[in-house]
């Protein structure tokens, strides 16, 4: 899955969730492979309790995530009660440079014995990877595995196998990825957050910049974009904060200037919806970090959701 597309889905999914935290347990973190390009964590219970959030989910969820969601329902889980949080990790496949896999990680209080009894009743037999039991999720082509009573990994067979290799210490996990762990500590107290590695950050910034991303100034600093993270807070309207780490004052200032120029242009020449969005956006740089701050009222944001600007961002 394209990391930008997952990023946009997560951004718009979160707008009506109450302020709770989507933190990952040690086992969940250990099940994320080392070469993770993007990790998104969502307070799933809060999402299920919001009719508006569910409507937004149905509107913007990419086909990949719809398949994940349907597979959860068919696995014997009652996702409304069992799943507290969901995370999706996009990681580079073992031995591949450009190929990526996506694994889902669900956390909650699972009635594992009842779920296993349901599998036996349906004559579903697991495959073993070492001591791990991997079960098919209906006819979706996906599988699941409980790494402990409160943590389940799911996805296609190869993605789950590589997740289990990381969790069992056969391959390195995200726990040994210092850059991504540092990024996560900046945001994991929020109800929705995401972290991106260097490649994921460069892809996201290219899309955010649009035509400005093809300018010589951006090309000169692109490789200096190290990592990024964003979070949502909506206790008082809608607040979105994105930080891009460059470790370089010049790089942060250059990208900040390009984005501010794009914002200023849209404020003058954009549609009413674009002007409203740009008026709510602040771009700055400080100590080698680029900061994008977006804040608006619930009513204004819901107007943006139905705009052409929103549609162009999620498609």
Secondary structure, 3 states (H helix, E strand, C coil): CCHHHHHHHHHHHCCCCCCCCCCCCHHHHHCCECCEEEEEEECHHHHHCCHHHHHHHHHHCCHHHHHHHHHHHHCCCCHHHHEEEEEEEEEECCCCCCCEEEEEEEEECCCHHHHHHHHHHCCCCCEEECCEEEEECCCCCEEEEEEECCEEEEEEHHHHHHHHHHHCCCCCEHHHCHHHHHHHHCCCCCCEEEEECHHHHHHHHHHHHHHHHHCHHHHHHHHHCCEEEEEEECCCCEEEEEEEECCCHHHHHHHHHHHHHHHHHHHHHCCHHHHHHHHCEEEEEECCEEEEEEEECHHHHHHHHCCHHHHHHHC
